[in-house]
């Protein structure tokens, strides 16, 4: 049963890769071909040079990289405060933060655009990144993980004269690598495939990210499916690489996060 489900999930991606090597008219024949009769690896070169995909990939890498760093940093600090520090109204503030998850993302698009427009950050990296560096979901994820860490380690550090910042940096963060890796992977995937916000926050071709570039590419080569699939496969490669690099921590974080 698991094998059937796995094949069902992977089959569309395999067909996408197969289509990327086909001839333009081979895709349209009936019955459809599952494998290319004569593989055309040149589709990739032709597709990626039709538009400045190198610039698109650079923009996506900068956008996703800075957002991942920002979300991991802000989520870890906020989660530590909610999990370990005692201050008046802590639980009420945490519930108020969680309530933001109930607000549809699309409702916030116009206010976010008005803010970056007032700051003069439209069509810039600052405008793309600044509204994405805080993740409520990331705060919740790391808080749940921090609650599983034994307090004895922190108490021992306090006996040695360590302050809260030292405990956070030298005790909590090293023990939280699985959860941090999980958040980083999810954040990277979310921002790499982000389309709507980069579409609104950028105007020039030089600032477009990969997903927006592929949409523009579809408008130009809307009948050439091999070219479109070649661009899509190339855009998917960084996600696969990131997942396999962080796979050990990612799986461990999924298993541990949320257990108390």
N, C-alpha and C positions, 0 to 999 in steps of 0.2 A: 504493500500500500504506500509506504514511504517512497519507494522507488518510482511508482507511478506519479505521485505528487511532484517529486523532484523533476522528472522528465517533463511534466506538464508546465512547470515553472520555467525550465531552462529552454524548452523548445522554441519559444518566440525569439529569444536572444540568438540561438543558433541559426534560425532562419534569417534573422537580420544580418548576421555575419555572412551567410551564404549569399544573400541578395546583393551584398556590397561588392561581390566579385562577378556578378552577372552582367550580361549585355543589357542595354537599355530596353530592347524589344523582347529579350528572353523572359523578363519578369512578367510581361503582359500576355504571354501565350497561354492557351488553355489545352490541357490541364496545366496548372502552374508547376514549374520545376522546383524540386527541393534542393538540387545541387547545380552549380553552374556547369554548363557543357564545356566551356573553355574559360577557366578563371582569368579575370582581368584585374591584377593588382594595381594597374595604372589608374583605376577608378579613385583610389585614395589620393594620389598625387594631384589628379585633375580636380577633385572636389575641394581639397584643402588649399589649393591655389586660386580657386575661383573667387574667394573672398579672403580677407586677411585673418585667417583662422589662427595664425601664430599670435597675433595681437589679442584675439578673443581668449585664447588659452592663458596668456599672460594676465589679462584682466581678471579672469576667473580665479587664477591661482593667487593673485594678490588679494582679491576680495575674500575668497574662502579662507586663506591663510590668516589674515588679520582678524576676521570674524571668529575663527576657531580659537585663536589666542585670547581674544577679548572675552569670549563666552566662558572659556575654561577659567580664566582669572577671576572674572566677576562672579561667576556661579560658585566657585570654590570659596571665595571670601564670604559671600552672603550665606551660603549653606553652612559654613562653619559657625557663623554668628547665630543662625537659627537653631543649630543642633547643639552647640556647646555653651554659648554665652547666655548669661541670665540678665535680662533687662525688662523694665515694665512694658507690658503689652506685646511681648515677643510673639506669642501664639496668635494674637489678633492681627499683628502686622503680617505674619506668615500667611494667614488665611486671606488677607487682603491682597497679598502678592499672588497667591494661587487663583484668586478670582479673575485675574487678568486672562487666564487661560480660557475663560468662557467668552471673551470678546473675540468675534470673528476677525481674522487678520485683515480681510479686505476692508473692514470698517476703518482701520487705522491708516490705510494708504494715503488718503487725502491729507490728514493732519501731519503725517510724516513728511509728505512732499512739501507742504507749506512751511514746515520748520526748516528743511534744508534749503528751500528757495529763499527764505528770509536771511539765511546765513550765507547765501551765495555759493552753496555747495552742489548745485545741480550740475550733472555731467562731470562729476569728480569722484575720486576714490573716497574722499571724506564723506560725501553724501551717500555713497553706496554702503560704506562700512558703519558709520556712526549709529544708525538706528538698529543695527543688528547685533551689537556687542553684548547685550544683556539677554539671557534666555531664562524665562521663568521655569520652563521644563527642566533646564539644566540645574537650576537652584534646587528644585524638588528632588531630582535624581541624586545629586551629591549629598543633600541633607539626609536622605534615607540611608545612604551608604555610611556617612559619618556616624550615624546613630548605632551602627553595628560595631564600631571600633571600641575596644575596651578602654575605659577611662583610667585604668591603672597605669597605662603608659604615660598619659598626660600628667597624672598625679606624681609619678616618679620624676618627670621632667620639671615640674614645679618645685619639688623638693631640692632639685639641683640649681634652682634659681632662674629657670627659664620663664619668660613672659609668654603672653598669649600669642604674640606674633612669632616668636621662636618655636613654640609648640606647633603652631599651624604650619610653619615652613619646614621644620626639621622632623616632626613626628607624624602629623596628620597627612600631609601631602605625599611623602614616600610610601605610606601604607595605602594610599588611595589610587595608585596607578591604574588598576583595572577600571575603576569608575571614571577616572579622568580620561582614559583612552576611549571608553565607551562614549562619553560626551563628545570628545573630539571627533570621533568617526561620524557620529550622527550629525554634528554641526557641519563638518566638511561636506558630507553628502547633501545635506539640506541646502547649503549655500552654492555648491557646485551646480546643482540642478535648478537653482532659483531662476525664475523667469519674470514674474510679474513686477516685483520691485525693481530689478535692474532695468526693465523696459520703461518704467515710469521715471526712474532717477537719472537716466542717461539719455542723451540726444544724438551724439555724434557716433559715427561708426568706430572711431578710435577707442571709445569707452565701452563698447558692447561686450558682454560676456558670452560664453559659448552657447548657452541656451537661446539667447536673443539672436546670436549670429546664425544658428541653425534655422530659426524661424525665418530670418531674412533669406537664407539660402533656399528654403522651401518655396518662398515666393518667386525666386528666379528659376529654379529647376524643379518646378512642381510636377513635371511628368517624368523626370529622370530619377527613379527610385534607387538605382544602384549608387548614384552620387550621394543621395540623401542618407542612405544607410551607411555609406562609408564615413560620412561626417559624424553620424550618430555613434558608430562603433568607436571612432577615435575619441569622442567625448566621454565614452564610458570607460575607457582604459584607466584614467587616473583613479576612478572610484574603485575599480578592481584591485589596483596596486595598493591603495591605502588600506583596503579591507584586509588583504593578505599580510601586509606589513604589521598591522595592529590586531591580527586575528586572535592571538593568544590572550592579550589583555581584554579584547572586546568580548570574547566568550566568557571569560572569567568575570568580567564586570556585569554581564547580563545575569549570570548565575547568582552573584552576591548582592547586587544592588536591590534594595527593597526588603531584604531579610533583616529582622530585628531580633 
